[in-house]
Amino acid sequence: MFCCFATAGAYAQITVTIPAANITGQNDYIATVPNGTANAIVLLGSITVKANTTNFPATTTGTSAPLALGVVHPKANSVGAVNLLGSATEVQLSTSAQAIYSTVLGLGAGALTVDYRIAIAGTAWLAGTYATSLTFTGVTSPPSTLSIVVPALLTLNTPVATPTIMTVNALSAFRTGGGVSATNTFDYVSTVPTDISLNSTSSTFSFSTTQLFNSTPVVSAGKLTSLLSGAYAGPAINLSTTAQAISTSSSVPVVVTNKNSQSNTLSISAGDLKANFLQAGTYTLPILYTIAKNVSAYPPTLASISTSSSVQVNVAKMSELTIPVSTVNLSFTTATAYNQGVTTAMPNPITVSSTVPYGVTVKTSGNFISGANSIPASVMIVEGAAGQTGISPVTLSTTATSLFTGSDPVIDRAINLQFRVPNTQTSNLLNKPAGTYNATVTFTIVAP
């Protein structure tokens, strides 16, 4: 981009303001500026320029870092009506006098214009004004000071994607070492140090499902945690409707390219999943990132920017029933056993998990068989062991019969069962040949 400046008086100062678009696009900026009057140049004469300080010190409060001299590249543009661009030399500003125009033929006096090219790439442009004094040779009434103005800029470049999906499709997510997470990425262009905060715009997750459910889950936004990545990450937070800082208290600095990329991980622990997200369905929470200028940095005020998303926790319909490999023995070897009946507890509980309301059924493969002999399956009752509630006693048959139904979603529920032949059924065992009578008992989890 080219720009011409008309300066007044004795050309005491040049001020070059870099357009925000050049910083955002990382494109060099050229300001074409009146620069006093070039003296008549004799044979082998030249016009030179140098800076009188080793850098551009900041002149605005809240802007401490100086700007390197080397970002400025002056070059003579014209003297009077004579265009010099074909023969002038661009130099990198330094404390050494360098020729921005030389000739072996000589040149008459005239108004001098100079192109000041500002090299944008490779510098972290921090908002503020930076100035150095200049010394020219071969110029009458040259500018004594060159000021570079970097605009205060804070603009979103790439917003965070929406929705942010967390998928729970394995029961292991609810167990120790599990949990679920997703990463938000976004970037913004800034010439000011920034602070980043995050909040939810609802105190609870909304819930929807196409699955059977007993009640609507109410889940606090605080079950979602956030941790920013990188050197300027603050502590992990639990979300709330109040904006909380996720960047360090020392602020995110201005970087080379002025494009600041951020990565933030949102997580729900296995414990919080198990306690709050058991029901299959979609849990949705709107969130908002706010990026603001650090309050102590230049300028005094600058509007913040924001980027939003919605977090969706998608819990799949899943169920699992685990039966320990075991044999249950009911022994009828005494008269007391026939008179009182026999009860034997399963040595280990069955374990059930489900993300929808569920039940458990039991059935047998048939009668109890020993060789050519049998005992009716109906002599056996399956029921909850001592202290186990909510289990209906079931008389064994080849038809699957419910031990219970409609229980709330759960992970790793231990169900202790026992097998019982009551004394009212022991008559079915009389006159049977001695031996071991076997049948296979099947338990099934039913999760519609």
HUPEJO-V68776 format. One record per helix or strand of 3 or more residues. SS is the DSSP state (~ for helix, > for strand). FROM is the first residue (numbers start at 1). LEN is the number of residues. If there is no record, write none. Layout:
{{SS/FROM/LEN} {SS/FROM/LEN}}
//
This chain:
{{>/2/4} {>/13/6} {~/20/6} {>/29/10} {>/45/7} {>/55/4} {~/69/3} {>/72/8} {>/98/6} {>/110/9} {>/128/10} {>/145/6} {>/154/5} {>/164/5} {~/171/4} {>/180/11} {>/194/7} {>/206/3} {~/221/3} {>/225/4} {>/259/10} {~/270/7} {>/281/13} {>/305/11} {>/319/4} {~/335/6} {>/341/5} {>/350/5} {>/358/7} {>/368/3} {>/373/3} {~/377/3} {>/381/4} {>/401/7} {>/410/6} {>/417/6} {~/426/4} {>/441/6}}
//
